[in-house]
Amino acid sequence: MTESPTTAAETPMARSPRLDATDLALIAAFAALIAVCSYLAAIPIGGAGVPLTLQGFALLLTGALLGPLRGTAAVVLYLILGIAGLPVFAGHAAGPGVFVGVTAGYLWSFPLMVLVVGLLVKYVLRGRRTNPLLVFAACVVGVVINHVGGIIGMAVVLRVGLLEAAAFDAPYWIGDFIKAAVAAVVASQVHRAFPKLLARRA
């Protein structure tokens, strides 16, 4: 029995890997970018001493450029490297103990933050992802997720109320909005130059 043209055309796609070599290279590159940005401008501010870094910029850019699957994979790879002992977290920290420290809530929120930004940019914005204002709006959602996670984490670790934890977190909002704006401009220009970047299966 001969195979129908439709079946023959679908078979290679069905057998193809979800992530190809290009996807894996992008995941590794953006995991490295997040790690590098965690070192840059690592200045402790606020009552809880959580360091201010460029990590938020890298995370937002990762979600906006790689989309939900590859973006989340890059963040998970970054976190695994830190758990394994590589000093990729802010302040050259490493190890599983960081995930129960004062910054734990921020770290735990990273995958969800990037996943949501990736979903919004890829599936909600679609052809409008070259608009920096719309990409900025998607990034702001990611910033909110990150801060909510950070506030909850500080409240648990420091054994304080949510309002007090929110006061510790407050100094970081303006900086993160600036990072979101820069990430939106960069991402929108990249999507303008490479319109099929998120057209991939990932």
C-alpha positions as semicolon CSV with decimal commas, in nm:
position;residue;x (nm);y (nm);z (nm)
1;M;0,000;0,000;0,000
2;T;0,145;0,336;-0,098
3;E;0,171;0,616;0,158
4;S;-0,044;0,920;0,092
5;P;0,136;1,248;0,018
6;T;-0,008;1,402;0,335
7;T;0,120;1,121;0,554
8;A;0,459;1,126;0,388
9;A;0,489;1,499;0,444
10;E;0,385;1,475;0,808
11;T;0,612;1,186;0,904
12;P;0,944;1,377;0,904
13;M;0,787;1,655;1,110
14;A;0,649;1,406;1,359
15;R;0,991;1,246;1,396
16;S;1,186;1,572;1,411
17;P;1,317;1,679;1,753
18;R;1,132;1,944;1,943
19;L;1,457;2,137;1,992
20;D;1,724;2,133;1,723
21;A;2,090;2,237;1,742
22;T;2,006;2,603;1,689
23;D;1,752;2,597;1,970
24;L;1,999;2,432;2,207
25;A;2,267;2,687;2,118
26;L;2,025;2,973;2,188
27;I;1,923;2,819;2,520
28;A;2,287;2,784;2,628
29;A;2,375;3,136;2,509
30;F;2,089;3,301;2,696
31;A;2,157;3,099;3,011
32;A;2,511;3,240;2,994
33;L;2,373;3,590;2,936
34;I;2,159;3,564;3,249
35;A;2,461;3,448;3,449
36;V;2,679;3,734;3,323
37;C;2,411;3,992;3,394
38;S;2,375;3,862;3,750
39;Y;2,727;3,993;3,814
40;L;2,684;4,334;3,655
41;A;2,600;4,623;3,891
42;A;2,539;4,382;4,181
43;I;2,475;4,650;4,443
44;P;2,281;4,559;4,761
45;I;2,003;4,811;4,824
46;G;1,691;4,817;5,038
47;G;1,638;4,690;5,390
48;A;1,681;4,324;5,299
49;G;2,011;4,373;5,115
50;V;1,891;4,209;4,792
51;P;2,144;4,307;4,521
52;L;2,042;4,521;4,225
53;T;2,170;4,358;3,905
54;L;2,104;4,354;3,529
55;Q;1,964;4,003;3,565
56;G;1,607;4,123;3,519
57;F;1,697;4,272;3,182
58;A;1,846;3,940;3,067
59;L;1,543;3,742;3,188
60;L;1,293;3,968;3,013
61;L;1,498;3,965;2,694
62;T;1,519;3,586;2,710
63;G;1,141;3,547;2,727
64;A;1,074;3,812;2,462
65;L;1,323;3,670;2,212
66;L;1,319;3,294;2,271
67;G;0,951;3,245;2,348
68;P;0,796;3,028;2,620
69;L;0,966;2,692;2,558
70;R;1,324;2,793;2,479
71;G;1,313;3,088;2,717
72;T;1,201;2,877;3,012
73;A;1,457;2,611;2,920
74;A;1,733;2,874;2,930
75;V;1,626;2,988;3,278
76;V;1,599;2,633;3,409
77;L;1,948;2,559;3,274
78;Y;2,079;2,870;3,449
79;L;1,918;2,764;3,779
80;I;2,051;2,408;3,748
81;L;2,404;2,542;3,695
82;G;2,366;2,746;4,013
83;I;2,233;2,452;4,213
84;A;2,525;2,242;4,086
85;G;2,768;2,485;4,246
86;L;2,866;2,726;3,970
87;P;2,868;3,085;4,108
88;V;2,612;3,219;3,861
89;F;2,379;3,391;4,107
90;A;2,406;3,752;4,222
91;G;2,706;3,813;4,444
92;H;2,878;3,501;4,304
93;A;2,646;3,286;4,515
94;A;2,583;2,921;4,432
95;G;2,433;2,602;4,569
96;P;2,085;2,493;4,677
97;G;2,102;2,711;4,989
98;V;2,033;3,018;4,775
99;F;1,684;2,882;4,712
100;V;1,594;2,920;5,079
101;G;1,764;3,257;5,128
102;V;1,634;3,612;5,114
103;T;1,639;3,614;4,732
104;A;1,468;3,274;4,701
105;G;1,132;3,415;4,598
106;Y;1,285;3,602;4,309
107;L;1,471;3,291;4,191
108;W;1,166;3,067;4,214
109;S;0,967;3,317;4,006
110;F;1,221;3,329;3,720
111;P;1,079;3,038;3,513
112;L;0,720;3,162;3,545
113;M;0,828;3,519;3,469
114;V;1,004;3,419;3,147
115;L;0,732;3,172;3,049
116;V;0,459;3,436;3,073
117;V;0,660;3,700;2,885
118;G;0,735;3,443;2,615
119;L;0,370;3,344;2,584
120;L;0,254;3,705;2,562
121;V;0,511;3,808;2,302
122;K;0,472;3,497;2,088
123;Y;0,099;3,428;2,100
124;V;-0,069;3,752;2,207
125;L;0,141;4,011;2,026
126;R;0,213;3,792;1,724
127;G;0,279;4,030;1,431
128;R;0,284;4,328;1,669
129;R;0,595;4,214;1,854
130;T;0,795;4,478;1,665
131;N;0,607;4,743;1,865
132;P;0,829;4,832;2,164
133;L;0,536;4,966;2,369
134;L;0,348;4,638;2,342
135;V;0,659;4,436;2,421
136;F;0,717;4,666;2,718
137;A;0,365;4,588;2,843
138;A;0,444;4,215;2,824
139;C;0,769;4,272;3,011
140;V;0,589;4,467;3,283
141;V;0,375;4,159;3,349
142;G;0,698;3,966;3,396
143;V;0,832;4,231;3,634
144;V;0,517;4,208;3,845
145;I;0,544;3,827;3,864
146;N;0,908;3,856;3,972
147;H;0,834;4,113;4,242
148;V;0,536;3,924;4,379
149;G;0,755;3,615;4,410
150;G;1,029;3,818;4,575
151;I;0,792;3,976;4,826
152;I;0,643;3,642;4,924
153;G;0,990;3,490;4,954
154;M;1,119;3,768;5,178
155;A;0,809;3,751;5,395
156;V;0,865;3,379;5,451
157;V;1,243;3,387;5,497
158;L;1,258;3,701;5,710
159;R;0,937;3,615;5,896
160;V;0,783;3,955;5,837
161;G;0,447;4,067;5,703
162;L;0,380;4,111;5,334
163;L;0,363;4,489;5,373
164;E;0,706;4,502;5,534
165;A;0,846;4,270;5,269
166;A;0,690;4,492;5,002
167;A;0,868;4,790;5,159
168;F;1,200;4,604;5,128
169;D;1,116;4,531;4,764
170;A;0,996;4,882;4,673
171;P;1,336;5,034;4,578
172;Y;1,376;4,784;4,293
173;W;1,063;4,871;4,094
174;I;1,193;5,179;3,912
175;G;1,512;5,003;3,805
176;D;1,318;4,702;3,681
177;F;1,081;4,918;3,478
178;I;1,384;5,076;3,312
179;K;1,525;4,730;3,239
180;A;1,186;4,630;3,095
181;A;1,188;4,935;2,868
182;V;1,539;4,862;2,741
183;A;1,458;4,493;2,692
184;A;1,144;4,587;2,498
185;V;1,333;4,819;2,263
186;V;1,604;4,560;2,200
187;A;1,355;4,274;2,154
188;S;1,131;4,469;1,918
189;Q;1,429;4,562;1,700
190;V;1,552;4,203;1,693
191;H;1,206;4,083;1,589
192;R;1,199;4,349;1,319
193;A;1,532;4,221;1,185
194;F;1,445;3,852;1,232
195;P;1,066;3,822;1,191
196;K;1,074;3,442;1,195
197;L;1,262;3,413;1,525
198;L;0,945;3,303;1,708
199;A;0,795;3,127;1,409
200;R;1,003;2,821;1,500
201;R;0,833;2,529;1,673
202;A;0,995;2,633;2,001
